[in-house]
């Protein structure tokens, strides 16, 4: 029976390749296209609290700057401990009113096509299939709020866009995003076409979810409808939905995660403005303060494509390599789902211009730094307390300190975020015998702990 299913699957896949060879950018119907549903083909989808997200900038990830270049490094991504690969936009980029260089990946010319610079639909299908074989999900970056000016919708459906008093299509209000045109979410046909385009990628490439750009500025009712329809495609399979936004209503719309903008900003200010490390736990409390329940998770990071280009690499922002790792420990363990931007795990010191093809030089990898990332991620993958536990903060000016507790498991995290030796005064509730989470060695915690510059300790009971 299994062999017969495989034969049918192969035939359907072949039909999908043939059927998908041309792109229909003018899709007015939200009826799913006639492609095979692959919902049962990947049974290792992580629970949302278990995710380790790895952001891939396709233009820069490999020398070739292609989807095949990503596929060729899947083993290295897997060895890092990652289980979710997040691909920056795979779509053709608009050339009209281009922002810079090759154009912004977020100026989408065609929602149902692959950027020819990156390869073909079949390249994406194979990449997803190979990632699944390595127990990694793949999510796509989705830009719902606006399109490129040379997207076919502009000429075929000008009523799908917001206009000014003179009847001219506008850019996103309150921005200087001159390379994109603002969509009108009061238009039912446009919303149908947008959801249809999202469904297309689940059906044709078996992708496992979306990171949704600019999510706070897209109406909640659209997201509610879109997420509901996407989840129905996979039926008994999970689908991961990450909102690049902070509005708690995004969870009510069905998203699994929001973005920790405030957390990152606060972490950055600890280094830039010498804020107390205790402000990080305040930021954590603020992000979870309004109508959150225990199942909601915030994605946190020490780098992403925007931060890397405009503000600097983690090495620049967090006091060098040691400081960047000490900061990552906090971001990865403090009631969060961690996200890594390609290259940071090897200590890549160059900013990545995502408007250009700027290949990462993987030969510059720092083996010690990579080893630290791997052990930090490995422990998170093994710890129910870190992934699902209750948070309590014990930070002072220099040290970000907190516990994560779930059932009988208790984890104590101490990270010195200064370039000085510090003495951390230990709360009575934390004194006693612990084990080093990475080595298993016994550690006796008394009234104080001395931490070296940017030293971090992770202890468990």
Secondary structure as UniProt FT lines:
FT   HELIX           2..19
FT   TURN            20..21
FT   HELIX           39..41
FT   HELIX           48..50
FT   STRAND          53..56
FT   HELIX           58..61
FT   HELIX           67..71
FT   TURN            72..73
FT   HELIX           74..80
FT   STRAND          84..87
FT   TURN            96..97
FT   TURN            101..102
FT   TURN            105..106
FT   TURN            111..112
FT   TURN            116..118
FT   HELIX           121..133
FT   TURN            134..135
FT   STRAND          137..142
FT   STRAND          146..148
FT   TURN            149..150
FT   HELIX           152..156
FT   HELIX           158..160
FT   TURN            165..166
FT   TURN            173..174
FT   TURN            178..179
FT   STRAND          180..183
FT   TURN            185..186
FT   HELIX           188..205
FT   STRAND          209..212
FT   TURN            213..214
FT   HELIX           215..217
FT   HELIX           220..234
FT   TURN            235..236
FT   STRAND          240..243
FT   HELIX           249..252
FT   TURN            253..254
FT   STRAND          257..259
FT   HELIX           261..272
FT   HELIX           278..287
FT   TURN            294..295
FT   STRAND          297..301
FT   HELIX           305..310
FT   HELIX           314..317
FT   TURN            318..319
FT   HELIX           321..333
FT   STRAND          336..341
FT   TURN            342..343
FT   HELIX           344..346
FT   TURN            354..355
FT   HELIX           362..364
FT   HELIX           367..382
FT   HELIX           384..388
FT   STRAND          390..393
FT   STRAND          399..406
FT   TURN            407..408
FT   STRAND          409..416
FT   STRAND          422..425
FT   HELIX           428..430
FT   STRAND          432..436
FT   TURN            437..439
FT   STRAND          442..445
FT   STRAND          448..451
FT   TURN            453..454
FT   STRAND          456..460
//
